[in-house]
């Protein structure tokens, strides 16, 4: 069983004991959480979901302190087939060191006329999941901001700034990926008007 800290590509940080989930389990749980979010949030085909992930938290470390390339790769490898199956676009948020810029498909950025910025995410400036998403994407670009239909947060990275108003918290059946807490958001249209307004025909 492949366990955190056992791969030769492992970046600096504490070695996690063999009692911790394997990278395969991390990948599977990340994919399950994304599937649950897309189903509960009813994200339509062609919609956008934003992911934030701390590989440090997945490993049981402190956010931003114990990043792991392998964990980031495992998370993205678990999520990419799910969004592809659902026909949904994926944006992966980087850390504050790149101003929370996001990896998206060039096709999506051009369709939505998003401003592309010049940075390549790294483990120490962007984070492992953002870096993995960039590497695994056939034609990636970085953008400063998106307005997603829903968000999945693995390890309390705070993705709400990239989810459209009004945001509604979701409780997913998958509560953790590795040692990281999973939280999720969906969005709904604003209800506007005053006391005379109605919202159904």
Secondary structure per residue as TSV (DSSP state, phi and psi in degrees):
chain	resnum	aa	ss	phi	psi
A	1	X	-	360.0	129.7
A	2	X	-	-79.9	125.8
A	3	X	B	-122.3	152.3
A	4	X	T	-49.3	139.7
A	5	X	T	84.1	-4.6
A	6	X	-	-97.0	-14.5
A	7	X	S	-79.9	149.4
A	8	X	T	-69.2	-19.1
A	9	X	T	-87.3	1.4
A	10	X	-	-60.6	132.4
A	11	X	-	-81.6	174.3
A	12	X	S	-60.1	149.1
A	13	X	S	142.0	166.5
A	14	X	-	-68.0	145.5
A	15	X	-	-78.6	129.9
A	16	X	-	-91.2	143.7
A	17	X	-	-66.7	161.5
A	18	X	T	-68.3	-6.6
A	19	X	T	-80.1	-11.5
A	20	X	S	-78.1	158.9
A	21	X	-	-58.7	148.9
A	22	X	B	-77.3	167.2
A	23	X	H	-61.7	-34.3
A	24	X	H	-62.9	-39.2
A	25	X	H	-67.9	-39.7
A	26	X	H	-59.5	-46.3
A	27	X	H	-61.3	-45.3
A	28	X	H	-64.6	-44.6
A	29	X	H	-67.1	-37.3
A	30	X	H	-63.0	-43.4
A	31	X	H	-64.1	-40.8
A	32	X	H	-62.8	-43.3
A	33	X	H	-62.6	-41.8
A	34	X	H	-64.8	-41.8
A	35	X	H	-62.1	-43.4
A	36	X	H	-61.2	-43.1
A	37	X	H	-62.2	-49.8
A	38	X	H	-61.8	-36.2
A	39	X	H	-71.2	-47.6
A	40	X	H	-68.6	-35.9
A	41	X	H	-85.9	-8.5
A	42	X	T	52.2	45.9
A	43	X	-	-67.6	124.6
A	44	X	-	-76.8	158.3
A	45	X	T	-56.6	136.1
A	46	X	T	88.3	-6.7
A	47	X	-	-78.2	-177.3
A	48	X	E	-129.7	134.5
A	49	X	E	-121.5	139.3
A	50	X	E	-106.6	138.5
A	51	X	E	-117.1	134.0
A	52	X	E	-120.6	140.1
A	53	X	E	-150.8	130.8
A	54	X	-	-104.0	109.9
A	55	X	H	-65.9	-28.3
A	56	X	H	-61.1	-46.3
A	57	X	H	-66.8	-37.2
A	58	X	H	-59.6	-37.6
A	59	X	T	-79.0	-5.8
A	60	X	T	91.9	11.0
A	61	X	S	-98.5	-168.0
A	62	X	-	-94.6	135.6
A	63	X	T	-50.8	130.9
A	64	X	T	82.0	0.0
A	65	X	T	-115.0	-25.8
A	66	X	S	-131.3	45.7
A	67	X	-	-62.4	149.1
A	68	X	-	-137.3	121.3
A	69	X	H	-57.5	-43.3
A	70	X	H	-64.2	-39.5
A	71	X	H	-65.9	-44.0
A	72	X	H	-58.8	-43.1
A	73	X	H	-63.9	-39.4
A	74	X	H	-65.6	-41.5
A	75	X	H	-62.9	-49.4
A	76	X	H	-66.3	-38.0
A	77	X	H	-63.1	-31.8
A	78	X	H	-76.8	-30.1
A	79	X	H	-88.5	-37.3
A	80	X	H	-56.6	-44.1
A	81	X	H	-64.3	-30.1
A	82	X	H	-70.1	-47.8
A	83	X	H	-67.2	-34.5
A	84	X	H	-64.3	-43.8
A	85	X	H	-61.1	-38.0
A	86	X	H	-84.2	-8.6
A	87	X	T	71.3	30.6
A	88	X	-	-109.7	144.3
A	89	X	E	-82.5	150.1
A	90	X	E	-118.3	131.7
A	91	X	E	-116.6	131.6
A	92	X	E	-116.0	118.9
A	93	X	E	-77.6	135.2
A	94	X	-	-88.0	175.8
A	95	X	-	-82.3	-179.7
A	96	X	G	-65.9	-18.9
A	97	X	G	-69.7	-15.6
A	98	X	G	-121.0	29.9
A	99	X	T	58.8	31.4
A	100	X	T	58.7	30.3
A	101	X	-	-62.8	159.8
A	102	X	E	-127.0	146.6
A	103	X	E	-84.6	128.0
A	104	X	E	-138.4	166.1
A	105	X	E	-66.5	140.3
A	106	X	H	-57.5	-39.6
A	107	X	H	-55.8	-45.0
A	108	X	H	-67.3	-43.8
A	109	X	H	-59.8	-41.2
A	110	X	H	-70.8	-40.4
A	111	X	H	-61.1	-41.0
A	112	X	T	-92.2	2.5
A	113	X	T	54.6	46.4
A	114	X	-	-81.6	148.2
A	115	X	-	-80.3	119.4
A	116	X	E	-83.9	137.7
A	117	X	E	-116.8	158.7
A	118	X	-	-99.0	87.9
A	119	X	-	-154.1	148.2
A	120	X	-	-115.4	122.1
A	121	X	-	-65.7	140.6
A	122	X	B	-124.4	168.8
A	123	X	T	-57.4	-40.8
A	124	X	T	-95.4	-1.6
A	125	X	B	-148.6	83.6
A	126	X	B	136.7	-48.2
A	127	X	-	104.7	161.9
A	128	X	H	-65.6	-41.6
A	129	X	H	-69.6	-41.7
A	130	X	H	-62.9	-43.2
A	131	X	H	-62.0	-45.2
A	132	X	H	-62.7	-41.2
A	133	X	H	-62.3	-39.1
A	134	X	H	-65.6	-44.8
A	135	X	H	-68.7	-39.9
A	136	X	H	-79.0	-15.8
A	137	X	S	-80.4	135.5
A	138	X	T	-68.7	-32.0
A	139	X	T	-145.5	71.8
A	140	X	E	-85.3	151.5
A	141	X	E	-137.2	162.7
A	142	X	E	-108.3	136.1
A	143	X	E	-129.0	158.4
A	144	X	S	-81.6	-29.6
A	145	X	-	-156.0	145.3
A	146	X	-	-133.5	167.9
A	147	X	-	-124.1	92.1
A	148	X	B	-86.8	159.6
A	149	X	S	-79.9	-25.5
A	150	X	E	-159.2	164.5
A	151	X	E	-141.4	143.5
A	152	X	E	-120.3	127.8
A	153	X	E	-122.4	115.5
A	154	X	E	-108.8	102.8
A	155	X	S	99.0	25.1
A	156	X	S	58.4	50.8
A	157	X	-	-89.6	-10.8
A	158	X	-	68.2	85.5
A	159	X	-	-100.0	0.6
A	160	X	G	-57.2	-28.7
A	161	X	G	-64.9	-15.6
A	162	X	G	-108.9	10.1
A	163	X	B	-109.9	136.5
A	164	X	-	-64.1	153.9
A	165	X	S	-75.8	142.8
A	166	X	S	-97.3	136.0
A	167	X	E	-90.9	137.5
A	168	X	E	-125.4	118.3
A	169	X	E	-63.1	144.5
A	170	X	E	-122.3	144.5
A	171	X	-	-106.2	112.9
A	172	X	-	-89.9	151.6
A	173	X	S	-58.3	-37.6
A	174	X	-	-81.1	110.1
A	175	X	-	-96.5	-18.3
A	176	X	E	-143.5	149.1
A	177	X	E	-122.1	114.0
A	178	X	T	61.2	-128.6
A	179	X	T	-96.4	3.2
A	180	X	E	-90.8	137.6
A	181	X	E	-71.7	141.3
A	182	X	E	-106.6	127.6
A	183	X	E	-127.8	159.4
A	184	X	E	-148.3	156.2
A	185	X	E	-135.4	142.4
A	186	X	E	-116.5	175.4
A	187	X	E	-128.3	158.2
A	188	X	-	-140.1	158.2
A	189	X	-	-62.9	149.5
A	190	X	-	-64.5	140.7
A	191	X	-	-94.5	112.1
A	192	X	-	-109.9	163.6
A	193	X	-	108.6	180.0
A	194	X	-	-111.5	-148.3
A	195	X	T	-67.1	-19.1
A	196	X	T	-91.3	-7.7
A	197	X	-	-71.8	145.1
A	198	X	-	-125.7	162.0
A	199	X	S	-126.9	4.7
A	200	X	-	-140.6	145.8
A	201	X	-	-76.3	360.0
